[in-house]
Amino acid sequence: MKRAEMARRGAEQLIQAENAVEAALCEVTALASTLGRMRLESNLSMVIGQEAMGALVETITMLSNARGAMVKAHGALDTVKTQIGCGAVAGGTWDKTGSDPSTTTGFHVVGDSRSAA
């Protein structure tokens, strides 16, 4: 497999993983918020659901730590990309060279002319 292909596939998977962690964090925080608002609107004691809320807060903390770890992994993979001789990896659906944004999709890796061993 060419190194440019390795970098492109890795970048695509990295973005999917980052988005999955972020989406999970958003969903759990939304759940905690919804449950808190429902408790307030129903005039229920804070005792009701405290164990569940504590578990959700713990989950939010873990997901926040996972998010930070993904940021570190992203940086480390940027170093790997350079080590294997690839330049910039551009992602998304818009060609930044000025062509029609609707005609460009995916990733482009700059600077690789070698194949992986």
N, CA, C and O atoms as a GROMACS GRO file, in nm:
protein
  468
    1MET      N    1   0.085  -0.118   0.000
    1MET     CA    2   0.000   0.000   0.000
    1MET      C    3   0.089   0.123   0.000
    1MET      O    4   0.187   0.130   0.074
    2LYS      N    5   0.054   0.220  -0.084
    2LYS     CA    6   0.130   0.344  -0.088
    2LYS      C    7   0.111   0.422   0.042
    2LYS      O    8   0.006   0.415   0.106
    3ARG      N    9   0.213   0.494   0.078
    3ARG     CA   10   0.207   0.571   0.202
    3ARG      C   11   0.101   0.680   0.197
    3ARG      O   12   0.039   0.710   0.299
    4ALA      N   13   0.080   0.737   0.081
    4ALA     CA   14  -0.025   0.838   0.069
    4ALA      C   15  -0.162   0.777   0.098
    4ALA      O   16  -0.246   0.840   0.163
    5GLU      N   17  -0.184   0.656   0.050
    5GLU     CA   18  -0.310   0.586   0.076
    5GLU      C   19  -0.323   0.554   0.225
    5GLU      O   20  -0.431   0.566   0.283
    6MET      N   21  -0.212   0.514   0.287
    6MET     CA   22  -0.213   0.487   0.431
    6MET      C   23  -0.253   0.613   0.508
    6MET      O   24  -0.337   0.608   0.598
    7ALA      N   25  -0.194   0.726   0.472
    7ALA     CA   26  -0.224   0.852   0.541
    7ALA      C   27  -0.369   0.893   0.518
    7ALA      O   28  -0.436   0.938   0.612
    8ARG      N   29  -0.418   0.878   0.398
    8ARG     CA   30  -0.556   0.915   0.367
    8ARG      C   31  -0.654   0.829   0.445
    8ARG      O   32  -0.746   0.881   0.508
    9ARG      N   33  -0.634   0.697   0.441
    9ARG     CA   34  -0.725   0.607   0.513
    9ARG      C   35  -0.719   0.629   0.664
    9ARG      O   36  -0.821   0.626   0.733
   10GLY      N   37  -0.598   0.651   0.713
   10GLY     CA   38  -0.583   0.678   0.856
   10GLY      C   39  -0.653   0.807   0.896
   10GLY      O   40  -0.717   0.812   1.001
   11ALA      N   41  -0.640   0.911   0.814
   11ALA     CA   42  -0.704   1.039   0.843
   11ALA      C   43  -0.856   1.026   0.842
   11ALA      O   44  -0.924   1.083   0.928
   12GLU      N   45  -0.909   0.951   0.747
   12GLU     CA   46  -1.054   0.930   0.741
   12GLU      C   47  -1.104   0.860   0.867
   12GLU      O   48  -1.204   0.901   0.926
   13GLN      N   49  -1.034   0.753   0.908
   13GLN     CA   50  -1.075   0.678   1.025
   13GLN      C   51  -1.059   0.760   1.152
   13GLN      O   52  -1.142   0.752   1.242
   14LEU      N   53  -0.953   0.840   1.159
   14LEU     CA   54  -0.930   0.927   1.275
   14LEU      C   55  -1.046   1.024   1.292
   14LEU      O   56  -1.095   1.043   1.403
   15ILE      N   57  -1.089   1.086   1.185
   15ILE     CA   58  -1.200   1.182   1.192
   15ILE      C   59  -1.328   1.111   1.235
   15ILE      O   60  -1.405   1.166   1.313
   16GLN      N   61  -1.352   0.991   1.184
   16GLN     CA   62  -1.470   0.915   1.227
   16GLN      C   63  -1.465   0.885   1.376
   16GLN      O   64  -1.566   0.898   1.446
   17ALA      N   65  -1.349   0.845   1.425
   17ALA     CA   66  -1.334   0.814   1.567
   17ALA      C   67  -1.351   0.939   1.652
   17ALA      O   68  -1.418   0.936   1.755
   18GLU      N   69  -1.291   1.050   1.610
   18GLU     CA   70  -1.306   1.177   1.683
   18GLU      C   71  -1.453   1.218   1.689
   18GLU      O   72  -1.502   1.259   1.794
   19ASN      N   73  -1.521   1.207   1.578
   19ASN     CA   74  -1.662   1.245   1.573
   19ASN      C   75  -1.748   1.154   1.660
   19ASN      O   76  -1.845   1.199   1.721
   20ALA      N   77  -1.713   1.026   1.666
   20ALA     CA   78  -1.790   0.932   1.750
   20ALA      C   79  -1.775   0.969   1.898
   20ALA      O   80  -1.874   0.968   1.973
   21VAL      N   81  -1.654   1.002   1.941
   21VAL     CA   82  -1.633   1.042   2.080
   21VAL      C   83  -1.707   1.171   2.109
   21VAL      O   84  -1.772   1.184   2.213
   22GLU      N   85  -1.698   1.267   2.019
   22GLU     CA   86  -1.766   1.396   2.038
   22GLU      C   87  -1.918   1.378   2.043
   22GLU      O   88  -1.985   1.439   2.126
   23ALA      N   89  -1.970   1.294   1.953
   23ALA     CA   90  -2.115   1.270   1.951
   23ALA      C   91  -2.160   1.203   2.080
   23ALA      O   92  -2.265   1.238   2.135
   24ALA      N   93  -2.082   1.107   2.129
   24ALA     CA   94  -2.117   1.042   2.256
   24ALA      C   95  -2.118   1.142   2.370
   24ALA      O   96  -2.208   1.140   2.454
   25LEU      N   97  -2.019   1.230   2.374
   25LEU     CA   98  -2.013   1.333   2.477
   25LEU      C   99  -2.136   1.424   2.468
   25LEU      O  100  -2.195   1.459   2.571
   26CYS      N  101  -2.173   1.463   2.349
   26CYS     CA  102  -2.291   1.548   2.330
   26CYS      C  103  -2.419   1.478   2.377
   26CYS      O  104  -2.503   1.539   2.443
   27GLU      N  105  -2.433   1.351   2.343
   27GLU     CA  106  -2.554   1.277   2.380
   27GLU      C  107  -2.566   1.260   2.530
   27GLU      O  108  -2.675   1.275   2.586
   28VAL      N  109  -2.456   1.228   2.597
   28VAL     CA  110  -2.462   1.206   2.742
   28VAL      C  111  -2.488   1.337   2.814
   28VAL      O  112  -2.565   1.341   2.910
   29THR      N  113  -2.424   1.445   2.770
   29THR     CA  114  -2.450   1.574   2.834
   29THR      C  115  -2.595   1.618   2.810
   29THR      O  116  -2.657   1.677   2.898
   30ALA      N  117  -2.648   1.590   2.692
   30ALA     CA  118  -2.788   1.624   2.664
   30ALA      C  119  -2.881   1.544   2.755
   30ALA      O  120  -2.981   1.596   2.805
   31LEU      N  121  -2.849   1.416   2.776
   31LEU     CA  122  -2.930   1.333   2.865
   31LEU      C  123  -2.928   1.388   3.008
   31LEU      O  124  -3.032   1.399   3.072
   32ALA      N  125  -2.810   1.421   3.057
   32ALA     CA  126  -2.800   1.476   3.192
   32ALA      C  127  -2.880   1.605   3.204
   32ALA      O  128  -2.949   1.626   3.303
   33SER      N  129  -2.870   1.690   3.104
   33SER     CA  130  -2.945   1.816   3.104
   33SER      C  131  -3.096   1.791   3.102
   33SER      O  132  -3.171   1.853   3.177
   34THR      N  133  -3.140   1.700   3.016
   34THR     CA  134  -3.282   1.668   3.006
   34THR      C  135  -3.336   1.614   3.138
   34THR      O  136  -3.443   1.655   3.184
   35LEU      N  137  -3.262   1.523   3.198
   35LEU     CA  138  -3.308   1.466   3.325
   35LEU      C  139  -3.314   1.572   3.435
   35LEU      O  140  -3.408   1.573   3.515
   36GLY      N  141  -3.216   1.660   3.439
   36GLY     CA  142  -3.217   1.767   3.538
   36GLY      C  143  -3.334   1.862   3.518
   36GLY      O  144  -3.399   1.902   3.615
   37ARG      N  145  -3.360   1.898   3.394
   37ARG     CA  146  -3.473   1.988   3.365
   37ARG      C  147  -3.607   1.922   3.398
   37ARG      O  148  -3.697   1.987   3.451
   38MET      N  149  -3.619   1.793   3.367
   38MET     CA  150  -3.744   1.723   3.399
   38MET      C  151  -3.765   1.717   3.551
   38MET      O  152  -3.878   1.731   3.598
   39ARG      N  153  -3.656   1.696   3.626
   39ARG     CA  154  -3.668   1.693   3.772
   39ARG      C  155  -3.715   1.828   3.823
   39ARG      O  156  -3.803   1.836   3.908
   40LEU      N  157  -3.655   1.936   3.770
   40LEU     CA  158  -3.694   2.071   3.812
   40LEU      C  159  -3.840   2.100   3.777
   40LEU      O  160  -3.915   2.151   3.861
   41GLU      N  161  -3.880   2.069   3.655
   41GLU     CA  162  -4.017   2.095   3.610
   41GLU      C  163  -4.120   2.015   3.689
   41GLU      O  164  -4.234   2.056   3.703
   42SER      N  165  -4.078   1.900   3.740
   42SER     CA  166  -4.170   1.813   3.815
   42SER      C  167  -4.163   1.839   3.965
   42SER      O  168  -4.234   1.774   4.042
   43ASN      N  169  -4.079   1.933   4.006
   43ASN     CA  170  -4.061   1.964   4.149
   43ASN      C  171  -4.026   1.842   4.232
   43ASN      O  172  -4.077   1.824   4.342
   44LEU      N  173  -3.939   1.757   4.177
   44LEU     CA  174  -3.895   1.638   4.250
   44LEU      C  175  -3.772   1.672   4.333
   44LEU      O  176  -3.696   1.763   4.300
   45SER      N  177  -3.753   1.599   4.440
   45SER     CA  178  -3.636   1.613   4.526
   45SER      C  179  -3.510   1.576   4.448
   45SER      O  180  -3.513   1.492   4.359
   46MET      N  181  -3.399   1.641   4.483
   46MET     CA  182  -3.271   1.606   4.421
   46MET      C  183  -3.228   1.465   4.454
   46MET      O  184  -3.142   1.408   4.386
   47VAL      N  185  -3.285   1.408   4.558
   47VAL     CA  186  -3.253   1.270   4.595
   47VAL      C  187  -3.295   1.174   4.483
   47VAL      O  188  -3.231   1.073   4.458
   48ILE      N  189  -3.406   1.210   4.418
   48ILE     CA  190  -3.457   1.126   4.310
   48ILE      C  191  -3.360   1.132   4.192
   48ILE      O  192  -3.335   1.239   4.136
   49GLY      N  193  -3.306   1.020   4.155
   49GLY     CA  194  -3.219   1.011   4.037
   49GLY      C  195  -3.074   1.051   4.062
   49GLY      O  196  -2.997   1.060   3.967
   50GLN      N  197  -3.036   1.076   4.187
   50GLN     CA  198  -2.899   1.120   4.214
   50GLN      C  199  -2.796   1.017   4.170
   50GLN      O  200  -2.693   1.053   4.114
   51GLU      N  201  -2.823   0.891   4.195
   51GLU     CA  202  -2.728   0.786   4.155
   51GLU      C  203  -2.709   0.785   4.004
   51GLU      O  204  -2.597   0.772   3.954
   52ALA      N  205  -2.819   0.799   3.932
   52ALA     CA  206  -2.812   0.802   3.785
   52ALA      C  207  -2.736   0.926   3.738
   52ALA      O  208  -2.653   0.917   3.647
   53MET      N  209  -2.764   1.041   3.799
   53MET     CA  210  -2.695   1.164   3.759
   53MET      C  211  -2.546   1.154   3.788
   53MET      O  212  -2.463   1.198   3.708
   54GLY      N  213  -2.512   1.096   3.902
   54GLY     CA  214  -2.370   1.076   3.934
   54GLY      C  215  -2.301   0.988   3.830
   54GLY      O  216  -2.187   1.015   3.791
   55ALA      N  217  -2.370   0.883   3.787
   55ALA     CA  218  -2.313   0.795   3.685
   55ALA      C  219  -2.297   0.868   3.552
   55ALA      O  220  -2.199   0.846   3.481
   56LEU      N  221  -2.392   0.954   3.519
   56LEU     CA  222  -2.381   1.031   3.395
   56LEU      C  223  -2.265   1.129   3.402
   56LEU      O  224  -2.191   1.145   3.305
   57VAL      N  225  -2.249   1.195   3.516
   57VAL     CA  226  -2.137   1.289   3.532
   57VAL      C  227  -2.004   1.214   3.521
   57VAL      O  228  -1.908   1.264   3.461
   58GLU      N  229  -1.998   1.096   3.578
   58GLU     CA  230  -1.877   1.013   3.566
   58GLU      C  231  -1.851   0.978   3.419
   58GLU      O  232  -1.737   0.980   3.373
   59THR      N  233  -1.957   0.945   3.348
   59THR     CA  234  -1.945   0.913   3.206
   59THR      C  235  -1.897   1.034   3.127
   59THR      O  236  -1.813   1.021   3.038
   60ILE      N  237  -1.949   1.152   3.158
   60ILE     CA  238  -1.907   1.275   3.090
   60ILE      C  239  -1.758   1.299   3.113
   60ILE      O  240  -1.686   1.336   3.021
   61THR      N  241  -1.713   1.277   3.237
   61THR     CA  242  -1.570   1.293   3.268
   61THR      C  243  -1.485   1.196   3.186
   61THR      O  244  -1.382   1.235   3.130
   62MET      N  245  -1.530   1.071   3.178
   62MET     CA  246  -1.455   0.971   3.101
   62MET      C  247  -1.452   1.007   2.953
   62MET      O  248  -1.348   0.995   2.888
   63LEU      N  249  -1.565   1.052   2.901
   63LEU     CA  250  -1.569   1.089   2.760
   63LEU      C  251  -1.484   1.214   2.733
   63LEU      O  252  -1.421   1.224   2.628
   64SER      N  253  -1.482   1.306   2.827
   64SER     CA  254  -1.396   1.423   2.813
   64SER      C  255  -1.250   1.381   2.811
   64SER      O  256  -1.171   1.434   2.732
   65ASN      N  257  -1.213   1.286   2.896
   65ASN     CA  258  -1.076   1.234   2.895
   65ASN      C  259  -1.046   1.162   2.764
   65ASN      O  260  -0.936   1.173   2.710
   66ALA      N  261  -1.144   1.088   2.712
   66ALA     CA  262  -1.128   1.021   2.583
   66ALA      C  263  -1.109   1.122   2.471
   66ALA      O  264  -1.029   1.102   2.380
   67ARG      N  265  -1.184   1.232   2.479
   67ARG     CA  266  -1.171   1.338   2.379
   67ARG      C  267  -1.029   1.395   2.380
   67ARG      O  268  -0.968   1.416   2.276
   68GLY      N  269  -0.978   1.420   2.500
   68GLY     CA  270  -0.841   1.470   2.513
   68GLY      C  271  -0.738   1.371   2.460
   68GLY      O  272  -0.640   1.410   2.396
   69ALA      N  273  -0.761   1.243   2.486
   69ALA     CA  274  -0.670   1.140   2.436
   69ALA      C  275  -0.675   1.134   2.283
   69ALA      O  276  -0.572   1.112   2.219
   70MET      N  277  -0.793   1.156   2.224
   70MET     CA  278  -0.802   1.158   2.078
   70MET      C  279  -0.724   1.275   2.020
   70MET      O  280  -0.662   1.263   1.915
   71VAL      N  281  -0.727   1.389   2.089
   71VAL     CA  282  -0.649   1.505   2.045
   71VAL      C  283  -0.500   1.470   2.046
   71VAL      O  284  -0.427   1.503   1.953
   72LYS      N  285  -0.455   1.402   2.152
   72LYS     CA  286  -0.315   1.360   2.160
   72LYS      C  287  -0.281   1.261   2.049
   72LYS      O  288  -0.176   1.271   1.986
   73ALA      N  289  -0.372   1.166   2.025
   73ALA     CA  290  -0.350   1.069   1.918
   73ALA      C  291  -0.341   1.138   1.783
   73ALA      O  292  -0.259   1.100   1.699
   74HIS      N  293  -0.425   1.239   1.761
   74HIS     CA  294  -0.423   1.315   1.636
   74HIS      C  295  -0.285   1.376   1.615
   74HIS      O  296  -0.227   1.368   1.507
   75GLY      N  297  -0.233   1.438   1.721
   75GLY     CA  298  -0.100   1.499   1.712
   75GLY      C  299   0.008   1.396   1.686
   75GLY      O  300   0.098   1.419   1.605
   76ALA      N  301  -0.001   1.282   1.753
   76ALA     CA  302   0.098   1.177   1.733
   76ALA      C  303   0.092   1.121   1.592
   76ALA      O  304   0.195   1.090   1.532
   77LEU      N  305  -0.029   1.108   1.538
   77LEU     CA  306  -0.043   1.058   1.402
   77LEU      C  307   0.007   1.159   1.299
   77LEU      O  308   0.052   1.121   1.192
   78ASP      N  309  -0.001   1.286   1.332
   78ASP     CA  310   0.056   1.388   1.244
   78ASP      C  311   0.208   1.368   1.234
   78ASP      O  312   0.267   1.384   1.127
   79THR      N  313   0.270   1.334   1.347
   79THR     CA  314   0.413   1.305   1.347
   79THR      C  315   0.443   1.181   1.264
   79THR      O  316   0.539   1.180   1.187
   80VAL      N  317   0.362   1.077   1.278
   80VAL     CA  318   0.380   0.954   1.200
   80VAL      C  319   0.370   0.986   1.051
   80VAL      O  320   0.450   0.936   0.971
   81LYS      N  321   0.274   1.067   1.014
   81LYS     CA  322   0.256   1.105   0.873
   81LYS      C  323   0.384   1.165   0.818
   81LYS      O  324   0.427   1.132   0.708
   82THR      N  325   0.446   1.253   0.896
   82THR     CA  326   0.571   1.316   0.854
   82THR      C  327   0.683   1.213   0.847
   82THR      O  328   0.765   1.215   0.755
   83GLN      N  329   0.687   1.122   0.944
   83GLN     CA  330   0.791   1.020   0.948
   83GLN      C  331   0.787   0.928   0.827
   83GLN      O  332   0.891   0.878   0.784
   84ILE      N  333   0.669   0.904   0.772
   84ILE     CA  334   0.660   0.815   0.655
   84ILE      C  335   0.670   0.892   0.524
   84ILE      O  336   0.655   0.835   0.416
   85GLY      N  337   0.697   1.022   0.534
   85GLY     CA  338   0.726   1.102   0.415
   85GLY      C  339   0.607   1.164   0.346
   85GLY      O  340   0.616   1.199   0.229
   86CYS      N  341   0.497   1.178   0.416
   86CYS     CA  342   0.380   1.242   0.357
   86CYS      C  343   0.371   1.386   0.404
   86CYS      O  344   0.410   1.420   0.516
   87GLY      N  345   0.321   1.469   0.317
   87GLY     CA  346   0.300   1.608   0.352
   87GLY      C  347   0.162   1.628   0.410
   87GLY      O  348   0.111   1.542   0.482
   88ALA      N  349   0.103   1.741   0.380
   88ALA     CA  350  -0.028   1.776   0.434
   88ALA      C  351  -0.134   1.678   0.389
   88ALA      O  352  -0.131   1.629   0.276
   89VAL      N  353  -0.227   1.650   0.478
   89VAL     CA  354  -0.346   1.570   0.444
   89VAL      C  355  -0.464   1.664   0.454
   89VAL      O  356  -0.500   1.709   0.563
   90ALA      N  357  -0.525   1.695   0.339
   90ALA     CA  358  -0.640   1.784   0.337
   90ALA      C  359  -0.765   1.699   0.337
   90ALA      O  360  -0.775   1.602   0.261
   91GLY      N  361  -0.861   1.733   0.421
   91GLY     CA  362  -0.983   1.655   0.430
   91GLY      C  363  -1.104   1.739   0.402
   91GLY      O  364  -1.097   1.862   0.400
   92GLY      N  365  -1.216   1.672   0.381
   92GLY     CA  366  -1.340   1.744   0.361
   92GLY      C  367  -1.392   1.731   0.221
   92GLY      O  368  -1.351   1.643   0.146
   93THR      N  369  -1.484   1.821   0.188
   93THR     CA  370  -1.549   1.812   0.057
   93THR      C  371  -1.523   1.932  -0.030
   93THR      O  372  -1.586   1.947  -0.136
   94TRP      N  373  -1.433   2.019   0.010
   94TRP     CA  374  -1.410   2.139  -0.068
   94TRP      C  375  -1.266   2.146  -0.113
   94TRP      O  376  -1.175   2.136  -0.031
   95ASP      N  377  -1.244   2.165  -0.242
   95ASP     CA  378  -1.111   2.182  -0.298
   95ASP      C  379  -1.069   2.326  -0.275
   95ASP      O  380  -1.128   2.418  -0.331
   96LYS      N  381  -0.968   2.346  -0.192
   96LYS     CA  382  -0.928   2.481  -0.153
   96LYS      C  383  -0.846   2.552  -0.261
   96LYS      O  384  -0.801   2.664  -0.238
   97THR      N  385  -0.827   2.490  -0.379
   97THR     CA  386  -0.752   2.554  -0.486
   97THR      C  387  -0.837   2.649  -0.568
   97THR      O  388  -0.787   2.715  -0.659
   98GLY      N  389  -0.966   2.656  -0.538
   98GLY     CA  390  -1.052   2.749  -0.607
   98GLY      C  391  -1.150   2.686  -0.704
   98GLY      O  392  -1.232   2.756  -0.763
   99SER      N  393  -1.144   2.554  -0.721
   99SER     CA  394  -1.239   2.491  -0.811
   99SER      C  395  -1.376   2.481  -0.744
   99SER      O  396  -1.391   2.516  -0.627
  100ASP      N  397  -1.472   2.433  -0.817
  100ASP     CA  398  -1.609   2.420  -0.768
  100ASP      C  399  -1.612   2.327  -0.648
  100ASP      O  400  -1.573   2.211  -0.660
  101PRO      N  401  -1.658   2.376  -0.531
  101PRO     CA  402  -1.659   2.292  -0.411
  101PRO      C  403  -1.743   2.167  -0.424
  101PRO      O  404  -1.717   2.069  -0.353
  102SER      N  405  -1.841   2.164  -0.512
  102SER     CA  406  -1.928   2.048  -0.524
  102SER      C  407  -1.862   1.934  -0.601
  102SER      O  408  -1.918   1.824  -0.606
  103THR      N  409  -1.745   1.957  -0.661
  103THR     CA  410  -1.682   1.853  -0.742
  103THR      C  411  -1.572   1.777  -0.670
  103THR      O  412  -1.519   1.681  -0.725
  104THR      N  413  -1.537   1.818  -0.549
  104THR     CA  414  -1.426   1.757  -0.479
  104THR      C  415  -1.473   1.694  -0.349
  104THR      O  416  -1.545   1.756  -0.271
  105THR      N  417  -1.431   1.569  -0.327
  105THR     CA  418  -1.464   1.502  -0.202
  105THR      C  419  -1.342   1.428  -0.152
  105THR      O  420  -1.247   1.405  -0.226
  106GLY      N  421  -1.346   1.390  -0.026
  106GLY     CA  422  -1.243   1.304   0.029
  106GLY      C  423  -1.118   1.376   0.072
  106GLY      O  424  -1.120   1.495   0.103
  107PHE      N  425  -1.006   1.301   0.074
  107PHE     CA  426  -0.879   1.348   0.126
  107PHE      C  427  -0.776   1.349   0.016
  107PHE      O  428  -0.783   1.272  -0.080
  108HIS      N  429  -0.679   1.438   0.031
  108HIS     CA  430  -0.568   1.444  -0.061
  108HIS      C  431  -0.441   1.454   0.021
  108HIS      O  432  -0.430   1.538   0.111
  109VAL      N  433  -0.342   1.367  -0.008
  109VAL     CA  434  -0.216   1.368   0.063
  109VAL      C  435  -0.110   1.426  -0.030
  109VAL      O  436  -0.100   1.386  -0.146
  110VAL      N  437  -0.031   1.519   0.022
  110VAL     CA  438   0.072   1.586  -0.056
  110VAL      C  439   0.207   1.531  -0.018
  110VAL      O  440   0.234   1.508   0.100
  111GLY      N  441   0.294   1.510  -0.118
  111GLY     CA  442   0.433   1.484  -0.091
  111GLY      C  443   0.475   1.339  -0.077
  111GLY      O  444   0.584   1.314  -0.026
  112ASP      N  445   0.396   1.244  -0.120
  112ASP     CA  446   0.436   1.104  -0.107
  112ASP      C  447   0.463   1.047  -0.245
  112ASP      O  448   0.378   1.052  -0.333
  113SER      N  449   0.583   0.994  -0.262
  113SER     CA  450   0.614   0.928  -0.388
  113SER      C  451   0.665   0.786  -0.365
  113SER      O  452   0.710   0.720  -0.459
  114ARG      N  453   0.659   0.739  -0.240
  114ARG     CA  454   0.710   0.607  -0.206
  114ARG      C  455   0.595   0.514  -0.168
  114ARG      O  456   0.486   0.559  -0.134
  115SER      N  457   0.622   0.386  -0.173
  115SER     CA  458   0.526   0.286  -0.125
  115SER      C  459   0.574   0.232   0.008
  115SER      O  460   0.694   0.230   0.036
  116ALA      N  461   0.480   0.189   0.089
  116ALA     CA  462   0.516   0.130   0.218
  116ALA      C  463   0.586  -0.001   0.197
  116ALA      O  464   0.557  -0.075   0.103
  117ALA      N  465   0.679  -0.031   0.285
  117ALA     CA  466   0.755  -0.157   0.273
  117ALA      C  467   0.670  -0.274   0.312
  117ALA      O  468   0.717  -0.388   0.308
   0.00000   0.00000   0.00000
